[in-house]
Amino acid sequence: MGDMFDHSGVLAPKTVSGERLRAEFREPPAEFDGCFTTFYHLSLDLPEGAPPVIDYLQPEWANIRFFCGGTPDAAIGTTAVSGARFVATGPSALPCRFALGRVRMWGVGFLPLGWARFFAASASSCANMICDGAQHLAFRHFAPLAETLCDPEASLDDQYAAIVAMMKQAMRPSRDEQRIARVHAALVKGDLVSVHELADACAMSIRTLERVCMRYFGFSPKLLMRRQRFMRSLTTFMLQRGSRWTEAMDAHYHDQAQFTREFREFMTMNPSEYAALEHPILTSFMEARARIWGSPAQTLDPPRGTR
């Protein structure tokens, strides 16, 4: 792919099937350690009159995204959004299909600790959901950010400062922070194969583990472990262009048939169908993220102090 980046973490303009994609990652201040995957700004330039780019986001943690210029048409499961400049998603175990034209966008990804500190709702109540963030009770306290983040005249530095100021104002402590960090670290490490092992590693009962996972991670411990295993396999495949699925499969899969079943569950299509699709945005973005941020996808980001 060549050297697309400078040392500031900016993805140099790169043509991908006629599109020009530029992504810039900003480090959240240290006081937010463990709360966010990253703050990032993405620019997508298309030729005049070109149709929207279609791609599929893999399962993620929760996100808020603000669009300046075009707005996406997007869907996760049975939920969909169109025409909204503030788009919010809960944690997902399904793909997000989106169509996007020429746009400037800010994105903020929330790790489970971030959900605990910034959201009053249970993560499970927002799982596999995409919405107009300004209209949803769980997300609408971030709606004032649109005034600055969707202003084409505002500088990136001013917009980043607005995000930081909003997060400082909104952050609240959680009594479960240590439990969240233990569960998150164990999930990312990926060497546990059962819920009992996960509970033992996190020094908590299975009942407490279930409560923490549903409240802050959005899903049951078993599904979270399966999602992590799947995401390790998917990102390996996408970063190693030309590889086979059998080469990318996580070692914890019993066989290819099990991997195919789980792929169909998490991406709603077969591996061969997914491999045949073009990924004009996601592949470049994942490669950028892996090089600059250290991991290609949100779900593989470790908790605070372990990056």
C-alpha atoms as a printed R data frame, in Angstrom:
    type eleno elety resid chain resno       x       y      z
1   ATOM     1    CA   MET     A     1   0.000   0.000  0.000
2   ATOM     2    CA   GLY     A     2   2.951   2.305  0.407
3   ATOM     3    CA   ASP     A     3   3.684   4.953  3.030
4   ATOM     4    CA   MET     A     4   0.407   6.893  3.258
5   ATOM     5    CA   PHE     A     5   1.121   8.661  6.532
6   ATOM     6    CA   ASP     A     6   3.254  11.367  8.035
7   ATOM     7    CA   HIS     A     7   4.342  11.247 11.675
8   ATOM     8    CA   SER     A     8   1.399  13.374 12.807
9   ATOM     9    CA   GLY     A     9  -0.959  10.487 12.202
10  ATOM    10    CA   VAL     A    10  -2.600  11.988  9.127
11  ATOM    11    CA   LEU     A    11  -3.604   9.706  6.314
12  ATOM    12    CA   ALA     A    12  -2.318  11.341  3.138
13  ATOM    13    CA   PRO     A    13  -4.949  11.788  0.388
14  ATOM    14    CA   LYS     A    14  -5.164   8.454 -1.391
15  ATOM    15    CA   THR     A    15  -7.236   7.494 -4.401
16  ATOM    16    CA   VAL     A    16  -9.306   4.343 -3.861
17  ATOM    17    CA   SER     A    17 -11.592   3.458 -6.785
18  ATOM    18    CA   GLY     A    18 -11.914   7.170 -7.571
19  ATOM    19    CA   GLU     A    19 -12.499   8.265 -3.987
20  ATOM    20    CA   ARG     A    20 -10.106  10.380 -1.958
21  ATOM    21    CA   LEU     A    21 -10.028   9.512  1.729
22  ATOM    22    CA   ARG     A    22  -8.213  11.389  4.464
23  ATOM    23    CA   ALA     A    23  -8.339  10.491  8.147
24  ATOM    24    CA   GLU     A    24  -6.748  12.257 11.087
25  ATOM    25    CA   PHE     A    25  -6.617  10.719 14.566
26  ATOM    26    CA   ARG     A    26  -6.504  12.891 17.689
27  ATOM    27    CA   GLU     A    27  -5.362  11.622 21.084
28  ATOM    28    CA   PRO     A    28  -7.946  12.253 23.815
29  ATOM    29    CA   PRO     A    29  -6.499  14.039 26.872
30  ATOM    30    CA   ALA     A    30  -5.080  11.805 29.606
31  ATOM    31    CA   GLU     A    31  -7.980  12.522 31.954
32  ATOM    32    CA   PHE     A    32 -10.137  10.421 29.604
33  ATOM    33    CA   ASP     A    33  -7.840   7.364 29.625
34  ATOM    34    CA   GLY     A    34  -9.871   4.236 29.002
35  ATOM    35    CA   CYS     A    35 -13.023   6.084 27.900
36  ATOM    36    CA   PHE     A    36 -12.559   6.406 24.151
37  ATOM    37    CA   THR     A    37 -11.216   4.447 21.226
38  ATOM    38    CA   THR     A    38 -10.171   7.667 19.471
39  ATOM    39    CA   PHE     A    39 -11.361  11.036 18.245
40  ATOM    40    CA   TYR     A    40 -10.979  11.112 14.475
41  ATOM    41    CA   HIS     A    41 -11.809  13.325 11.519
42  ATOM    42    CA   LEU     A    42 -12.513  11.820  8.115
43  ATOM    43    CA   SER     A    43 -12.811  13.567  4.754
44  ATOM    44    CA   LEU     A    44 -14.235  11.799  1.717
45  ATOM    45    CA   ASP     A    45 -13.998  13.561 -1.648
46  ATOM    46    CA   LEU     A    46 -15.803  12.134 -4.654
47  ATOM    47    CA   PRO     A    47 -15.863  13.260 -8.286
48  ATOM    48    CA   GLU     A    48 -18.726  15.569 -9.180
49  ATOM    49    CA   GLY     A    49 -21.876  13.539 -9.807
50  ATOM    50    CA   ALA     A    50 -20.365  10.298 -8.482
51  ATOM    51    CA   PRO     A    51 -22.735   7.918 -6.688
52  ATOM    52    CA   PRO     A    52 -22.354   7.383 -2.919
53  ATOM    53    CA   VAL     A    53 -19.788   4.907 -1.668
54  ATOM    54    CA   ILE     A    54 -21.313   1.789 -0.061
55  ATOM    55    CA   ASP     A    55 -19.485  -0.176  2.611
56  ATOM    56    CA   TYR     A    56 -20.076  -2.222  5.769
57  ATOM    57    CA   LEU     A    57 -18.767  -1.357  9.214
58  ATOM    58    CA   GLN     A    58 -17.906  -4.362 11.355
59  ATOM    59    CA   PRO     A    59 -19.305  -4.802 14.893
60  ATOM    60    CA   GLU     A    60 -18.129  -1.962 17.142
61  ATOM    61    CA   TRP     A    61 -18.481  -0.275 20.488
62  ATOM    62    CA   ALA     A    62 -20.787   2.753 20.716
63  ATOM    63    CA   ASN     A    63 -20.103   5.777 18.516
64  ATOM    64    CA   ILE     A    64 -21.259   9.296 17.854
65  ATOM    65    CA   ARG     A    65 -20.535  10.793 14.421
66  ATOM    66    CA   PHE     A    66 -21.159  14.303 13.111
67  ATOM    67    CA   PHE     A    67 -21.408  14.954  9.375
68  ATOM    68    CA   CYS     A    68 -20.650  18.208  7.572
69  ATOM    69    CA   GLY     A    69 -21.836  18.285  3.967
70  ATOM    70    CA   GLY     A    70 -23.480  15.009  3.019
71  ATOM    71    CA   THR     A    71 -25.222  12.726  5.474
72  ATOM    72    CA   PRO     A    72 -25.243   8.928  5.403
73  ATOM    73    CA   ASP     A    73 -27.984   6.440  4.720
74  ATOM    74    CA   ALA     A    74 -27.188   3.691  7.206
75  ATOM    75    CA   ALA     A    75 -28.746   0.668  8.879
76  ATOM    76    CA   ILE     A    76 -27.928  -1.802 11.653
77  ATOM    77    CA   GLY     A    77 -30.304  -4.732 12.018
78  ATOM    78    CA   THR     A    78 -33.859  -3.405 11.999
79  ATOM    79    CA   THR     A    79 -32.866   0.227 12.679
80  ATOM    80    CA   ALA     A    80 -31.989   2.821 10.029
81  ATOM    81    CA   VAL     A    81 -31.171   6.508  9.744
82  ATOM    82    CA   SER     A    82 -31.151   8.943  6.833
83  ATOM    83    CA   GLY     A    83 -30.535  12.679  6.589
84  ATOM    84    CA   ALA     A    84 -29.227  13.116 10.148
85  ATOM    85    CA   ARG     A    85 -26.071  15.132 10.703
86  ATOM    86    CA   PHE     A    86 -25.622  13.612 14.194
87  ATOM    87    CA   VAL     A    87 -25.664   9.809 13.927
88  ATOM    88    CA   ALA     A    88 -25.312   7.630 17.022
89  ATOM    89    CA   THR     A    89 -24.852   3.892 17.407
90  ATOM    90    CA   GLY     A    90 -24.895   1.629 20.427
91  ATOM    91    CA   PRO     A    91 -22.511  -1.317 20.769
92  ATOM    92    CA   SER     A    92 -23.097  -3.719 17.916
93  ATOM    93    CA   ALA     A    93 -22.781  -7.380 17.050
94  ATOM    94    CA   LEU     A    94 -24.093  -6.783 13.528
95  ATOM    95    CA   PRO     A    95 -22.699  -4.870 10.540
96  ATOM    96    CA   CYS     A    96 -23.616  -1.287  9.732
97  ATOM    97    CA   ARG     A    97 -24.350  -0.908  6.021
98  ATOM    98    CA   PHE     A    98 -23.911   2.679  4.887
99  ATOM    99    CA   ALA     A    99 -23.959   4.815  1.766
100 ATOM   100    CA   LEU     A   100 -21.929   8.005  1.958
101 ATOM   101    CA   GLY     A   101 -21.169  10.809 -0.458
102 ATOM   102    CA   ARG     A   102 -18.757  13.734 -0.254
103 ATOM   103    CA   VAL     A   103 -18.470  14.572  3.426
104 ATOM   104    CA   ARG     A   104 -16.412  15.799  6.366
105 ATOM   105    CA   MET     A   105 -17.048  13.824  9.538
106 ATOM   106    CA   TRP     A   106 -15.958  13.736 13.192
107 ATOM   107    CA   GLY     A   107 -16.232  10.433 15.031
108 ATOM   108    CA   VAL     A   108 -15.939   9.564 18.727
109 ATOM   109    CA   GLY     A   109 -15.847   5.930 19.814
110 ATOM   110    CA   PHE     A   110 -16.754   4.994 23.386
111 ATOM   111    CA   LEU     A   111 -15.117   2.072 25.135
112 ATOM   112    CA   PRO     A   112 -17.185   0.325 27.860
113 ATOM   113    CA   LEU     A   113 -15.661   2.590 30.531
114 ATOM   114    CA   GLY     A   114 -16.686   5.547 28.391
115 ATOM   115    CA   TRP     A   115 -20.236   4.227 28.286
116 ATOM   116    CA   ALA     A   116 -20.211   4.011 32.081
117 ATOM   117    CA   ARG     A   117 -19.019   7.601 32.462
118 ATOM   118    CA   PHE     A   118 -21.036   9.320 29.734
119 ATOM   119    CA   PHE     A   119 -24.359   7.477 29.418
120 ATOM   120    CA   ALA     A   120 -27.205   6.943 31.853
121 ATOM   121    CA   ALA     A   121 -28.869   4.176 29.813
122 ATOM   122    CA   SER     A   122 -27.881   0.520 29.887
123 ATOM   123    CA   ALA     A   123 -25.693  -0.337 26.879
124 ATOM   124    CA   SER     A   124 -27.895  -3.366 26.211
125 ATOM   125    CA   SER     A   125 -30.889  -1.070 25.599
126 ATOM   126    CA   CYS     A   126 -28.968   0.580 22.729
127 ATOM   127    CA   ALA     A   127 -27.291  -2.540 21.312
128 ATOM   128    CA   ASN     A   128 -27.455  -3.119 17.546
129 ATOM   129    CA   MET     A   129 -29.086   0.285 17.071
130 ATOM   130    CA   ILE     A   130 -28.393   3.303 14.871
131 ATOM   131    CA   CYS     A   131 -30.340   6.529 15.270
132 ATOM   132    CA   ASP     A   132 -30.507  10.284 14.905
133 ATOM   133    CA   GLY     A   133 -28.567  11.131 18.046
134 ATOM   134    CA   ALA     A   134 -30.351  14.441 18.504
135 ATOM   135    CA   GLN     A   135 -33.663  12.598 18.850
136 ATOM   136    CA   HIS     A   136 -32.621   9.735 21.161
137 ATOM   137    CA   LEU     A   137 -32.721  10.093 24.932
138 ATOM   138    CA   ALA     A   138 -29.443   8.229 25.490
139 ATOM   139    CA   PHE     A   139 -27.428  10.380 23.070
140 ATOM   140    CA   ARG     A   140 -29.075  13.768 22.751
141 ATOM   141    CA   HIS     A   141 -26.923  15.433 25.448
142 ATOM   142    CA   PHE     A   142 -24.163  15.428 22.807
143 ATOM   143    CA   ALA     A   143 -26.322  17.177 20.191
144 ATOM   144    CA   PRO     A   144 -24.898  20.691 20.909
145 ATOM   145    CA   LEU     A   145 -21.578  19.496 19.444
146 ATOM   146    CA   ALA     A   146 -23.154  19.636 15.981
147 ATOM   147    CA   GLU     A   147 -23.038  23.436 16.022
148 ATOM   148    CA   THR     A   148 -19.233  23.371 15.888
149 ATOM   149    CA   LEU     A   149 -18.471  19.970 14.350
150 ATOM   150    CA   CYS     A   150 -20.837  20.549 11.422
151 ATOM   151    CA   ASP     A   151 -19.591  24.106 10.810
152 ATOM   152    CA   PRO     A   152 -17.486  24.089  7.602
153 ATOM   153    CA   GLU     A   153 -15.800  27.327  8.699
154 ATOM   154    CA   ALA     A   154 -14.534  25.930 12.029
155 ATOM   155    CA   SER     A   155 -10.935  24.685 12.138
156 ATOM   156    CA   LEU     A   156 -10.107  21.110 13.132
157 ATOM   157    CA   ASP     A   157  -8.368  22.439 16.234
158 ATOM   158    CA   ASP     A   158 -11.496  24.363 17.250
159 ATOM   159    CA   GLN     A   159 -13.647  21.295 16.631
160 ATOM   160    CA   TYR     A   160 -11.340  19.039 18.626
161 ATOM   161    CA   ALA     A   161 -11.419  21.569 21.481
162 ATOM   162    CA   ALA     A   162 -15.224  21.526 21.387
163 ATOM   163    CA   ILE     A   163 -15.250  17.736 21.761
164 ATOM   164    CA   VAL     A   164 -12.859  17.875 24.712
165 ATOM   165    CA   ALA     A   165 -14.885  20.621 26.411
166 ATOM   166    CA   MET     A   166 -18.141  18.683 25.988
167 ATOM   167    CA   MET     A   167 -16.608  15.491 27.365
168 ATOM   168    CA   LYS     A   168 -15.180  17.287 30.387
169 ATOM   169    CA   GLN     A   169 -18.621  18.680 31.123
170 ATOM   170    CA   ALA     A   170 -20.432  15.369 30.646
171 ATOM   171    CA   MET     A   171 -18.110  12.898 32.393
172 ATOM   172    CA   ARG     A   172 -19.280  11.282 35.639
173 ATOM   173    CA   PRO     A   173 -17.566   8.555 37.708
174 ATOM   174    CA   SER     A   174 -18.929   4.999 37.873
175 ATOM   175    CA   ARG     A   175 -18.820   2.620 40.824
176 ATOM   176    CA   ASP     A   176 -18.033  -0.273 38.457
177 ATOM   177    CA   GLU     A   177 -14.899   1.155 36.844
178 ATOM   178    CA   GLN     A   178 -12.491  -1.465 38.179
179 ATOM   179    CA   ARG     A   179 -14.810  -4.303 37.181
180 ATOM   180    CA   ILE     A   180 -15.218  -2.827 33.688
181 ATOM   181    CA   ALA     A   181 -11.441  -2.565 33.233
182 ATOM   182    CA   ARG     A   182 -10.889  -6.189 34.321
183 ATOM   183    CA   VAL     A   183 -13.548  -7.548 31.969
184 ATOM   184    CA   HIS     A   184 -12.346  -5.411 29.070
185 ATOM   185    CA   ALA     A   185  -8.706  -6.444 29.498
186 ATOM   186    CA   ALA     A   186  -9.633 -10.135 29.665
187 ATOM   187    CA   LEU     A   187 -11.781  -9.887 26.520
188 ATOM   188    CA   VAL     A   188  -9.076  -8.169 24.483
189 ATOM   189    CA   LYS     A   189  -6.400 -10.594 25.658
190 ATOM   190    CA   GLY     A   190  -8.470 -13.344 24.061
191 ATOM   191    CA   ASP     A   191  -6.989 -16.416 25.755
192 ATOM   192    CA   LEU     A   192 -10.127 -17.497 27.644
193 ATOM   193    CA   VAL     A   193 -12.621 -19.920 26.138
194 ATOM   194    CA   SER     A   194 -15.513 -20.064 28.619
195 ATOM   195    CA   VAL     A   195 -17.640 -17.697 30.666
196 ATOM   196    CA   HIS     A   196 -16.503 -19.485 33.843
197 ATOM   197    CA   GLU     A   197 -12.873 -18.777 32.937
198 ATOM   198    CA   LEU     A   198 -13.708 -15.151 32.210
199 ATOM   199    CA   ALA     A   199 -15.487 -14.749 35.552
200 ATOM   200    CA   ASP     A   200 -12.563 -16.334 37.423
201 ATOM   201    CA   ALA     A   201 -10.038 -14.127 35.594
202 ATOM   202    CA   CYS     A   202 -12.062 -11.042 36.501
203 ATOM   203    CA   ALA     A   203 -12.484 -12.126 40.154
204 ATOM   204    CA   MET     A   204 -16.267 -11.894 40.100
205 ATOM   205    CA   SER     A   205 -19.272 -14.182 40.128
206 ATOM   206    CA   ILE     A   206 -20.963 -15.117 36.869
207 ATOM   207    CA   ARG     A   207 -24.026 -13.147 37.961
208 ATOM   208    CA   THR     A   208 -21.951 -10.001 38.533
209 ATOM   209    CA   LEU     A   209 -20.121 -10.569 35.250
210 ATOM   210    CA   GLU     A   210 -23.445 -10.810 33.410
211 ATOM   211    CA   ARG     A   211 -24.662  -7.578 34.998
212 ATOM   212    CA   VAL     A   212 -21.499  -5.642 34.191
213 ATOM   213    CA   CYS     A   213 -21.409  -6.893 30.607
214 ATOM   214    CA   MET     A   214 -25.043  -6.088 29.842
215 ATOM   215    CA   ARG     A   215 -24.924  -2.679 31.544
216 ATOM   216    CA   TYR     A   216 -21.691  -1.350 30.043
217 ATOM   217    CA   PHE     A   217 -20.683  -3.651 27.162
218 ATOM   218    CA   GLY     A   218 -24.139  -4.224 25.694
219 ATOM   219    CA   PHE     A   219 -24.125  -8.016 25.408
220 ATOM   220    CA   SER     A   220 -23.777 -11.202 27.431
221 ATOM   221    CA   PRO     A   221 -20.262 -12.406 28.310
222 ATOM   222    CA   LYS     A   222 -20.581 -15.369 25.959
223 ATOM   223    CA   LEU     A   223 -21.540 -13.228 22.974
224 ATOM   224    CA   LEU     A   224 -18.774 -10.727 23.763
225 ATOM   225    CA   MET     A   225 -16.183 -13.504 23.768
226 ATOM   226    CA   ARG     A   226 -17.513 -14.812 20.464
227 ATOM   227    CA   ARG     A   227 -17.493 -11.293 18.975
228 ATOM   228    CA   GLN     A   228 -13.873 -10.757 19.994
229 ATOM   229    CA   ARG     A   229 -12.844 -14.042 18.402
230 ATOM   230    CA   PHE     A   230 -14.672 -13.113 15.212
231 ATOM   231    CA   MET     A   231 -13.196  -9.604 15.080
232 ATOM   232    CA   ARG     A   232  -9.657 -10.942 15.473
233 ATOM   233    CA   SER     A   233 -10.284 -13.134 12.443
234 ATOM   234    CA   LEU     A   234 -11.991 -10.462 10.327
235 ATOM   235    CA   THR     A   235  -9.342  -7.806 10.898
236 ATOM   236    CA   THR     A   236  -6.543 -10.279 10.162
237 ATOM   237    CA   PHE     A   237  -8.192 -11.108  6.848
238 ATOM   238    CA   MET     A   238  -8.698  -7.467  5.873
239 ATOM   239    CA   LEU     A   239  -5.185  -6.347  6.796
240 ATOM   240    CA   GLN     A   240  -3.491  -9.267  5.070
241 ATOM   241    CA   ARG     A   241  -4.758  -8.633  1.572
242 ATOM   242    CA   GLY     A   242  -4.816 -11.759 -0.533
243 ATOM   243    CA   SER     A   243  -4.994 -14.077  2.477
244 ATOM   244    CA   ARG     A   244  -7.510 -16.877  2.781
245 ATOM   245    CA   TRP     A   245 -10.143 -17.109  5.494
246 ATOM   246    CA   THR     A   246  -8.529 -20.323  6.745
247 ATOM   247    CA   GLU     A   247  -5.306 -18.363  7.304
248 ATOM   248    CA   ALA     A   248  -7.114 -15.578  9.173
249 ATOM   249    CA   MET     A   249  -9.313 -17.754 11.405
250 ATOM   250    CA   ASP     A   250  -8.696 -17.421 15.126
251 ATOM   251    CA   ALA     A   251  -7.154 -20.502 16.716
252 ATOM   252    CA   HIS     A   252 -10.152 -20.884 19.054
253 ATOM   253    CA   TYR     A   253 -12.446 -21.889 16.177
254 ATOM   254    CA   HIS     A   254 -12.957 -25.641 16.031
255 ATOM   255    CA   ASP     A   255 -13.235 -25.723 12.244
256 ATOM   256    CA   GLN     A   256 -14.145 -23.662  9.194
257 ATOM   257    CA   ALA     A   257 -17.817 -24.588  9.469
258 ATOM   258    CA   GLN     A   258 -18.028 -22.987 12.924
259 ATOM   259    CA   PHE     A   259 -16.293 -19.863 11.629
260 ATOM   260    CA   THR     A   260 -18.702 -19.644  8.684
261 ATOM   261    CA   ARG     A   261 -21.723 -19.926 10.982
262 ATOM   262    CA   GLU     A   262 -20.432 -17.156 13.227
263 ATOM   263    CA   PHE     A   263 -19.465 -14.992 10.264
264 ATOM   264    CA   ARG     A   264 -23.031 -15.254  8.988
265 ATOM   265    CA   GLU     A   265 -24.363 -14.318 12.421
266 ATOM   266    CA   PHE     A   266 -22.116 -11.279 12.911
267 ATOM   267    CA   MET     A   267 -22.030  -9.958  9.326
268 ATOM   268    CA   THR     A   268 -25.349 -11.365  7.970
269 ATOM   269    CA   MET     A   269 -23.561 -12.856  4.962
270 ATOM   270    CA   ASN     A   270 -21.135 -15.651  4.139
271 ATOM   271    CA   PRO     A   271 -17.369 -15.061  4.162
272 ATOM   272    CA   SER     A   272 -17.206 -15.501  0.395
273 ATOM   273    CA   GLU     A   273 -19.944 -12.903 -0.113
274 ATOM   274    CA   TYR     A   274 -18.118 -10.423  2.102
275 ATOM   275    CA   ALA     A   275 -14.762 -11.043  0.398
276 ATOM   276    CA   ALA     A   276 -16.353 -10.388 -3.012
277 ATOM   277    CA   LEU     A   277 -17.516  -6.912 -1.955
278 ATOM   278    CA   GLU     A   278 -15.419  -3.801 -2.396
279 ATOM   279    CA   HIS     A   279 -14.501  -2.023  0.839
280 ATOM   280    CA   PRO     A   280 -13.330   1.369 -0.434
281 ATOM   281    CA   ILE     A   281 -13.511   3.098  2.938
282 ATOM   282    CA   LEU     A   282 -13.177   0.432  5.593
283 ATOM   283    CA   THR     A   283  -9.996  -1.273  4.416
284 ATOM   284    CA   SER     A   284  -8.055   1.974  4.069
285 ATOM   285    CA   PHE     A   285  -9.372   3.238  7.383
286 ATOM   286    CA   MET     A   286  -8.483   0.029  9.212
287 ATOM   287    CA   GLU     A   287  -4.967   0.097  7.779
288 ATOM   288    CA   ALA     A   288  -4.630   3.726  8.873
289 ATOM   289    CA   ARG     A   289  -5.915   2.924 12.340
290 ATOM   290    CA   ALA     A   290  -3.616  -0.067 12.774
291 ATOM   291    CA   ARG     A   291  -0.562   1.917 11.798
292 ATOM   292    CA   ILE     A   292  -1.276   5.089 13.754
293 ATOM   293    CA   TRP     A   293  -3.418   3.887 16.660
294 ATOM   294    CA   GLY     A   294  -2.012   0.404 17.204
295 ATOM   295    CA   SER     A   295  -5.131  -1.655 16.468
296 ATOM   296    CA   PRO     A   296  -7.306  -1.851 13.340
297 ATOM   297    CA   ALA     A   297 -10.720  -1.899 15.024
298 ATOM   298    CA   GLN     A   298 -12.436  -0.500 18.114
299 ATOM   299    CA   THR     A   299 -13.210  -3.885 19.590
300 ATOM   300    CA   LEU     A   300  -9.497  -4.739 19.657
301 ATOM   301    CA   ASP     A   301  -8.481  -1.598 21.569
302 ATOM   302    CA   PRO     A   302  -7.205  -2.452 25.059
303 ATOM   303    CA   PRO     A   303  -8.420  -0.607 28.150
304 ATOM   304    CA   ARG     A   304  -6.474   2.210 29.789
305 ATOM   305    CA   GLY     A   305  -2.867   1.670 30.736
306 ATOM   306    CA   THR     A   306  -2.399  -1.364 28.485
307 ATOM   307    CA   ARG     A   307  -2.039   0.188 25.008
